[in-house]
């Protein structure tokens, strides 16, 4: 009989910048962390939108194309719903329904993730392409790492892609 307990690990690749998909990712992350799993969230491309310090539209980057992409992405307060977005109204309607039913909102889940020790890292390649700097990211983002580093750190982890 084994006497040592195996510390389970979960790694979540957050590729989508959709409100409902990020909500699912943070729900999984906080649930796993609350059950004593080691959790890493790797944010890449559109998923980086959730980590931007500025929650509204912001033309970040040096080149016109990067500035346009970052402005169009919109930041945390402009995340679209993946279906039935209704010109951006649906995330606000969903948050109202969540509050009415005592369900944590995305912002509350993000705070809980930080408090539970979920490790949040940004993709180095996506940061480079979108011309984002470390200072463009909110507090709580632990590191900017490449895919190889993420995969090495995720050895023996369950990896899910959202």
C-alpha positions in Angstrom: 0.0 0.0 0.0 1.3 3.5 -0.9 1.8 5.8 2.0 2.5 9.0 0.1 -0.4 10.9 -1.5 0.0 12.0 -5.1 -0.6 15.7 -5.6 -2.8 15.9 -8.7 -2.1 18.6 -11.2 -4.4 20.3 -13.7 -3.2 22.6 -16.5 -5.7 24.7 -18.4 -4.9 26.2 -21.8 -7.1 29.3 -22.1 -7.2 30.1 -25.8 -10.6 31.6 -26.1 -11.5 35.2 -25.1 -15.2 34.3 -24.8 -16.9 35.2 -21.5 -18.6 31.8 -21.1 -15.5 29.8 -22.0 -13.3 31.8 -19.5 -16.1 31.3 -17.0 -15.8 27.5 -17.5 -12.0 27.7 -17.3 -12.0 29.6 -14.0 -14.8 27.4 -12.6 -12.6 24.3 -13.3 -9.5 26.0 -12.0 -11.1 27.1 -8.7 -12.8 23.7 -8.2 -9.6 21.9 -8.8 -7.6 24.2 -6.5 -10.3 23.9 -3.8 -9.8 20.1 -3.9 -6.1 20.4 -3.4 -4.9 20.1 -6.9 -2.0 22.2 -8.3 -3.5 24.3 -11.1 -1.8 26.3 -13.8 -3.7 28.4 -16.3 -1.8 29.2 -19.6 -3.4 32.2 -21.4 -2.7 32.5 -25.1 -4.0 34.6 -28.0 -7.6 35.7 -27.3 -7.4 34.3 -23.8 -4.8 37.0 -22.9 -7.7 39.4 -23.1 -8.8 38.3 -19.6 -5.4 39.2 -18.1 -5.1 42.7 -19.4 -4.7 45.4 -16.7 -7.0 47.7 -18.5 -10.5 46.2 -18.6 -11.8 48.4 -21.4 -10.7 48.9 -25.0 -7.1 49.9 -25.2 -4.8 50.3 -28.2 -1.8 48.4 -26.8 1.3 47.7 -28.8 3.7 49.6 -31.0 2.5 48.9 -34.6 -0.8 50.0 -36.0 -2.0 46.4 -36.6 -1.2 45.3 -33.0 -2.9 48.4 -31.6 -6.0 47.6 -33.7 -6.1 43.9 -32.6 -5.7 44.8 -29.0 -8.4 47.5 -29.2 -10.8 45.2 -31.0 -10.2 42.5 -28.4 -11.7 44.9 -25.9 -10.4 43.8 -22.5 -12.1 42.0 -19.6 -15.2 44.3 -19.6 -15.9 43.6 -23.3 -15.7 39.8 -23.5 -18.3 38.4 -25.9 -20.5 35.4 -25.3 -19.5 32.6 -27.7 -23.2 32.3 -28.9 -26.1 34.7 -28.7 -23.9 37.6 -27.8 -26.6 40.2 -28.8 -24.1 43.0 -29.6 -22.3 42.6 -26.2 -25.5 42.6 -24.1 -25.5 38.9 -23.2 -22.6 38.8 -20.8 -24.2 41.5 -18.7 -27.5 39.7 -18.7 -25.8 36.4 -17.8 -24.0 38.2 -14.9 -27.4 39.4 -13.6 -28.8 35.9 -13.8 -25.7 34.6 -12.0 -26.0 37.1 -9.1 -29.7 36.3 -8.8 -28.9 32.6 -8.4 -25.9 33.2 -6.1 -23.4 31.9 -8.7 -19.9 33.5 -8.7 -19.3 35.9 -11.6 -16.1 35.7 -13.8 -14.5 38.5 -11.8 -15.3 36.7 -8.5 -13.9 33.4 -9.8 -10.7 35.2 -11.0 -10.3 36.6 -7.5 -11.0 33.2 -5.9 -8.4 31.7 -8.3 -5.7 34.1 -7.0 -6.7 33.4 -3.4 -6.6 29.6 -4.0 -3.1 29.8 -5.5 -4.0 29.1 -9.1 -0.9 29.8 -11.1 -1.7 32.1 -14.1 0.9 32.5 -16.8 0.9 34.3 -20.2 2.1 32.8 -23.5 5.3 34.4 -24.5 4.7 33.9 -28.3 1.2 35.4 -28.1 2.5 38.3 -26.0 5.2 38.9 -28.7 2.7 38.7 -31.6 0.2 41.0 -30.0 3.0 43.3 -28.8 1.9 43.2 -25.2 4.3 43.9 -22.3 4.4 42.6 -18.8 3.1 45.9 -17.5 0.0 45.4 -19.7 -1.0 42.4 -17.6 -2.9 42.6 -14.3 -1.4 41.7 -10.9 -1.5 38.0 -10.2 0.0 36.9 -13.5 3.0 35.0 -12.3 5.1 34.7 -15.4 5.4 34.9 -19.2 6.4 31.5 -20.5 6.9 29.6 -23.7 5.0 26.5 -24.7 8.0 24.2 -23.9 8.2 25.6 -20.4 4.4 25.3 -19.9 4.5 21.7 -21.1 7.5 20.8 -18.9 5.8 22.3 -15.9 2.6 20.4 -16.8 4.3 17.0 -16.9 2.0 14.5 -15.2 -0.9 17.0 -15.3 -4.3 16.6 -16.8 -4.3 19.3 -19.6 -7.6 20.7 -20.9 -8.0 23.2 -23.7 -10.7 25.9 -23.4 
